[in-house]
Amino acid sequence: MERFTGKPTASIPEACDSWSETCAAYRFLGKDEVSWESILALHWERTRERMQDHPVVLCIQDTTELDFNGQEAQGLGPLNYEARRGTYRYRTAHALPTTRCAWSTRKVTLHPAAALP
């Protein structure tokens, strides 16, 4: 995990120093008991703690369509029309009113498009 935190925007192969590290990372992330929620849980907890230190925190929400049309993937639903298949990504970033950039991401959720009202 230290490799990923050191290079947060890098792909898995870019973040790892060798092919064996890359394979180990994919094996780790492929385990059923490892989820992106469990990996980010400590970050979310620390974000809540940091937010308590400030009287005002801006919570900035973003919704993104992830279009997997033509790809074999499970858990997809229709996007704006039935032929487009994908999921929606909801992200909430947090920032102090005195800064111009977000200082944390507290929660990211993915919802199959079919699950939305």
N, C-alpha and C positions, 0 to 999 in steps of 0.2 A: 504494500500500500504506500510505502514511502516514495517509491518511484513515481506513482501517480500524483501524489501531492506535490512533488517537486516539479512536475511537468503537467499541470492540470489540463492543458488544452491538447496534449499529445495523444496520439492513438496508442493502443496497447503496445504494438511493436516498437513504436518510437520511444515510449517511456521506459521500456525494458532494455537492459544492457546486452542481452544475448538471446539467441533463439530458445535456449532452455528456459530462461526466465519468462519469455513470452509464452511458451507452452505451459509453464507452471501457472502463470496468471490466468490463462484461459481455463485450465483445469479447476483452479480455485473458484473463478467466477461461474463456472458451469455446475457447481454443486447445488443441489436442491435447497440446502439450508442457507445459502448465501443469496441475499437479495439486495437490490440497490437501496431499499428502505433500511435494511440493517447496516449497510455500509455508511449511510448518511445519518443514522440515528444520533450519534454523538455530536455531529455538526449541528443538527437541529436543536439538540438540548443546549449546547453552548450559545447558539443564537438567541434562544429564549432568555438565557441568563444575561447576555449582553443587552438585550432589549429592555430589561428591567432597570438598567442603569440610566435610562434616558426618559424624560417626560413625554417626548414626541418621537415616534418612529414612523416613517412613511412605509406603507406596505403596497408595493407596486405589482399588480397582477398582469400576467401575459398569457394568452392562449395561442397555441401554435398547432396547425394541422400537420400531422406527419403522414404523408401520402405514400403508401406502399403498393400502389396500383401495379398489377402485373407481376408481383413478387409473391412467392409462397411463404406465407407467415400466418400464425395462428392468432386468434383474438382480435381480428380486424372487423370493422363495421363500415357502413357507408359514410362518406363524408357529405359534401353538399348535394350529391346525387348518387344513386345506387351503384353506378359503374366505378366510381372512385372509392377505393378501399383504404382504410387507414385508422388512425387513432388521434386523439387530441391530447396535447401536453399542456398542463396548467402549471405555471410557475409563479411563485410569489417571492420577490426580492425585497430586501429591507435596506433602507437608507436613512440617514439622519437629515433633517431639513437643511442643515448647514453645509452639507457636502453635495457634490454633483454626480456621484456614482454610488451604486449599490455596494454595500459592504458585506452582504451575506445573502444566501439563498436558503430560506427556511424549509420550503416544501415544494416538491415537484410531484405531480400526479399524472399518470397516464390513464386515459379512459378510452375503451373501444368506442368508436363513434356510435355503434348501435345501442350503447348503454345510456346515451344522452336522451333527455325528454324531447 
